[in-house]
């Protein structure tokens, strides 16, 4: 079996950070609410993850893998006791939402 490495996914340049943050926050909150059940913590989780994502983008991080890792790392400080989720679930959901917005098949990594 010849395993090929998965190529990095580089996001296009950030055009409107405010709009991208609003979109990601809303998309992530919708995903969180639909995956299990709506809970008050979902709004806070989505807001924090979107802030981290945009800050990283403004600092020049355009690699999706790097962005997901940054979310995992920084969300470790978030209090998930009132949630079904963890920093890993949130970061993976952000990655999936971004892939979907770019037209990638998240199953196979192809656009």
Phi and psi in degrees as GROMACS dihedral restraints (atoms count N, CA, C in turn):
[ dihedral_restraints ]
;  ai    aj    ak    al  type     phi  dphi    fc
    3     4     5     6     1  -105.3    20    10
    4     5     6     7     1   101.5    20    10
    6     7     8     9     1   -85.7    20    10
    7     8     9    10     1   128.6    20    10
    9    10    11    12     1   -98.4    20    10
   10    11    12    13     1   137.3    20    10
   12    13    14    15     1   -66.7    20    10
   13    14    15    16     1   148.7    20    10
   15    16    17    18     1   -78.8    20    10
   16    17    18    19     1   124.7    20    10
   18    19    20    21     1   -68.4    20    10
   19    20    21    22     1   148.9    20    10
   21    22    23    24     1   -65.2    20    10
   22    23    24    25     1   152.7    20    10
   24    25    26    27     1  -109.8    20    10
   25    26    27    28     1   114.1    20    10
   27    28    29    30     1  -100.3    20    10
   28    29    30    31     1   125.5    20    10
   30    31    32    33     1   -76.4    20    10
   31    32    33    34     1   150.5    20    10
   33    34    35    36     1   -64.5    20    10
   34    35    36    37     1   161.3    20    10
   36    37    38    39     1   -55.0    20    10
   37    38    39    40     1   147.6    20    10
   39    40    41    42     1   -72.2    20    10
   40    41    42    43     1   124.5    20    10
   42    43    44    45     1  -102.0    20    10
   43    44    45    46     1   -49.7    20    10
   45    46    47    48     1  -134.3    20    10
   46    47    48    49     1    93.8    20    10
   48    49    50    51     1   -62.6    20    10
   49    50    51    52     1   -35.7    20    10
   51    52    53    54     1   -64.4    20    10
   52    53    54    55     1   -46.5    20    10
   54    55    56    57     1   -65.3    20    10
   55    56    57    58     1   -40.6    20    10
   57    58    59    60     1   -65.3    20    10
   58    59    60    61     1   -39.0    20    10
   60    61    62    63     1   -65.9    20    10
   61    62    63    64     1   -42.8    20    10
   63    64    65    66     1   -61.6    20    10
   64    65    66    67     1   -45.4    20    10
   66    67    68    69     1   -61.6    20    10
   67    68    69    70     1   -48.3    20    10
   69    70    71    72     1   -64.2    20    10
   70    71    72    73     1   -43.1    20    10
   72    73    74    75     1   -59.1    20    10
   73    74    75    76     1   -46.7    20    10
   75    76    77    78     1   -67.3    20    10
   76    77    78    79     1   -43.4    20    10
   78    79    80    81     1   -65.4    20    10
   79    80    81    82     1   -41.1    20    10
   81    82    83    84     1   -69.5    20    10
   82    83    84    85     1   -41.9    20    10
   84    85    86    87     1   -61.9    20    10
   85    86    87    88     1   -41.3    20    10
   87    88    89    90     1   -60.6    20    10
   88    89    90    91     1   -45.8    20    10
   90    91    92    93     1   -61.2    20    10
   91    92    93    94     1   -46.4    20    10
   93    94    95    96     1   -59.8    20    10
   94    95    96    97     1   -42.7    20    10
   96    97    98    99     1   -68.9    20    10
   97    98    99   100     1   -31.1    20    10
   99   100   101   102     1   -87.9    20    10
  100   101   102   103     1   -26.3    20    10
  102   103   104   105     1   -67.7    20    10
  103   104   105   106     1   -44.6    20    10
  105   106   107   108     1  -120.4    20    10
  106   107   108   109     1   -87.0    20    10
  108   109   110   111     1  -155.4    20    10
  109   110   111   112     1   153.6    20    10
  111   112   113   114     1   -62.8    20    10
  112   113   114   115     1   135.2    20    10
  114   115   116   117     1  -145.8    20    10
  115   116   117   118     1   151.2    20    10
  117   118   119   120     1   -55.1    20    10
  118   119   120   121     1   -34.1    20    10
  120   121   122   123     1   -64.3    20    10
  121   122   123   124     1   -23.9    20    10
  123   124   125   126     1   -59.7    20    10
  124   125   126   127     1   -39.1    20    10
  126   127   128   129     1   -64.6    20    10
  127   128   129   130     1   -42.6    20    10
  129   130   131   132     1   -66.2    20    10
  130   131   132   133     1   -40.6    20    10
  132   133   134   135     1   -62.2    20    10
  133   134   135   136     1   -47.5    20    10
  135   136   137   138     1   -63.3    20    10
  136   137   138   139     1   -41.2    20    10
  138   139   140   141     1   -63.1    20    10
  139   140   141   142     1   -46.3    20    10
  141   142   143   144     1   -65.5    20    10
  142   143   144   145     1   -45.1    20    10
  144   145   146   147     1   -62.4    20    10
  145   146   147   148     1   -40.5    20    10
  147   148   149   150     1   -65.9    20    10
  148   149   150   151     1   -38.5    20    10
  150   151   152   153     1   -62.4    20    10
  151   152   153   154     1   -45.9    20    10
  153   154   155   156     1   -60.9    20    10
  154   155   156   157     1   -47.7    20    10
  156   157   158   159     1   -56.9    20    10
  157   158   159   160     1   -50.4    20    10
  159   160   161   162     1   -67.6    20    10
  160   161   162   163     1   -40.7    20    10
  162   163   164   165     1   -59.7    20    10
  163   164   165   166     1   -43.5    20    10
  165   166   167   168     1   -62.5    20    10
  166   167   168   169     1   -41.1    20    10
  168   169   170   171     1   -63.8    20    10
  169   170   171   172     1   -42.2    20    10
  171   172   173   174     1   -65.4    20    10
  172   173   174   175     1   -27.4    20    10
  174   175   176   177     1   -83.0    20    10
  175   176   177   178     1     0.5    20    10
  177   178   179   180     1   102.7    20    10
  178   179   180   181     1     3.7    20    10
  180   181   182   183     1   -81.0    20    10
  181   182   183   184     1   115.8    20    10
  183   184   185   186     1  -119.7    20    10
  184   185   186   187     1    -2.4    20    10
  186   187   188   189     1   -82.8    20    10
  187   188   189   190     1   123.9    20    10
  189   190   191   192     1   -60.3    20    10
  190   191   192   193     1   -39.5    20    10
  192   193   194   195     1   -61.6    20    10
  193   194   195   196     1   -42.9    20    10
  195   196   197   198     1   -63.7    20    10
  196   197   198   199     1   -38.4    20    10
  198   199   200   201     1   -66.5    20    10
  199   200   201   202     1   -41.7    20    10
  201   202   203   204     1   -63.5    20    10
  202   203   204   205     1   -44.0    20    10
  204   205   206   207     1   -62.9    20    10
  205   206   207   208     1   -38.7    20    10
  207   208   209   210     1   -63.6    20    10
  208   209   210   211     1   -39.9    20    10
  210   211   212   213     1   -65.6    20    10
  211   212   213   214     1   -44.8    20    10
  213   214   215   216     1   -56.5    20    10
  214   215   216   217     1   -49.5    20    10
  216   217   218   219     1   -62.4    20    10
  217   218   219   220     1   -49.5    20    10
  219   220   221   222     1   -75.9    20    10
  220   221   222   223     1   -27.9    20    10
  222   223   224   225     1   -76.0    20    10
  223   224   225   226     1    -9.4    20    10
  225   226   227   228     1   -62.4    20    10
  226   227   228   229     1   -23.8    20    10
  228   229   230   231     1   -82.4    20    10
  229   230   231   232     1    -9.5    20    10
  231   232   233   234     1   -78.6    20    10
  232   233   234   235     1   143.0    20    10
  234   235   236   237     1   -85.8    20    10
  235   236   237   238     1   103.1    20    10
  237   238   239   240     1   -92.5    20    10
  238   239   240   241     1    11.1    20    10
  240   241   242   243     1   -61.1    20    10
  241   242   243   244     1   -28.3    20    10
  243   244   245   246     1  -100.5    20    10
  244   245   246   247     1    31.4    20    10
  246   247   248   249     1  -143.5    20    10
  247   248   249   250     1   156.9    20    10
  249   250   251   252     1   -81.6    20    10
  250   251   252   253     1   -11.4    20    10
  252   253   254   255     1   -99.6    20    10
  253   254   255   256     1   171.5    20    10
  255   256   257   258     1  -134.9    20    10
  256   257   258   259     1   173.5    20    10
  258   259   260   261     1   -61.1    20    10
  259   260   261   262     1   -30.9    20    10
  261   262   263   264     1   -70.6    20    10
  262   263   264   265     1   -44.2    20    10
  264   265   266   267     1   -62.6    20    10
  265   266   267   268     1   -41.6    20    10
  267   268   269   270     1   -65.3    20    10
  268   269   270   271     1   -48.6    20    10
  270   271   272   273     1   -62.8    20    10
  271   272   273   274     1   -41.7    20    10
  273   274   275   276     1   -64.6    20    10
  274   275   276   277     1   -38.6    20    10
  276   277   278   279     1   -63.9    20    10
  277   278   279   280     1   -41.7    20    10
  279   280   281   282     1   -60.0    20    10
  280   281   282   283     1   -46.6    20    10
  282   283   284   285     1   -57.6    20    10
  283   284   285   286     1   -45.2    20    10
  285   286   287   288     1   -63.5    20    10
  286   287   288   289     1   -41.9    20    10
  288   289   290   291     1   -63.9    20    10
  289   290   291   292     1   -41.2    20    10
  291   292   293   294     1   -65.8    20    10
  292   293   294   295     1   -45.1    20    10
  294   295   296   297     1   -58.1    20    10
  295   296   297   298     1   -45.5    20    10
  297   298   299   300     1   -60.8    20    10
  298   299   300   301     1   -42.4    20    10
  300   301   302   303     1   -65.4    20    10
  301   302   303   304     1   -25.4    20    10
  303   304   305   306     1   -91.2    20    10
  304   305   306   307     1    -2.3    20    10
  306   307   308   309     1    86.3    20    10
  307   308   309   310     1    17.4    20    10
  309   310   311   312     1   -85.4    20    10
  310   311   312   313     1   145.0    20    10
  312   313   314   315     1   -83.3    20    10
  313   314   315   316     1   109.1    20    10
  315   316   317   318     1   -64.8    20    10
  316   317   318   319     1   -20.2    20    10
  318   319   320   321     1   -69.2    20    10
  319   320   321   322     1   -45.4    20    10
  321   322   323   324     1  -116.6    20    10
  322   323   324   325     1    -4.5    20    10
  324   325   326   327     1    74.8    20    10
  325   326   327   328     1    15.5    20    10
  327   328   329   330     1  -108.3    20    10
  328   329   330   331     1   145.8    20    10
